[in-house]
Amino acid sequence: MTSPSTPPGLARFNKLEEPAAFAALHEACASTTWAKKLLAARPYATADALYAAGDAALAELTVQDLQEAMAGHPPIGRPKPGDPTSAREQRGMAGASEELRSQMLELNLAYQEKFGHVFLICATGRTAEQMRDAVEERIGNSPEREREIVRTELGKINRIRLARLVEED
């Protein structure tokens, strides 16, 4: 339930028509299942309640749901053209050398070939070198271990995106 102490951005989100609220959630995470679960639990009294619902919905996602969520993320070093969210999140790659960009492209392709999906990492606040080191480290993981890490990284990304959603006026 919304109260007078509900942050303005969260109150706005709670009042959105269902299609607009779904679109906002789906932009935060491309899993339809995740967005529908959060939508069904509106209104949220606090941002923490929204984050907890997001974490709970993420924990219940199937492998197919995770695949759908990952499909909404561009490869590291190649943000979606005209998408300020992916450009902002991948800011650490902006100043990378051509050599490092080339390494990331090769690593992204090798990772995708091994696991069948884009390398997913919460890139916010990370340097290009940190992202390269992470993909180099994670490419040796088993598919099961990598799925666990992907779920954790997706949770971090979702929280950041939900925070932006509810902090907007």
Buried (B, 14 or more C-beta within 10 A) or exposed (E): EBEEEBBEBBBBBBEBEEEEBBEBBBBBBBBBBBBBBBBEBBBBBBBEBBBEBBEEBBEEBEEEBBBBBBEBBBBBBBBBEEEEBBBEBBBBBEEBEEEBBEBBBEBBEBBEEBBEBBBBBBBBEBBBEEBBEBBEEBBEBEEEEBBEBBBBBBBBBBBBBBBEBBEEE
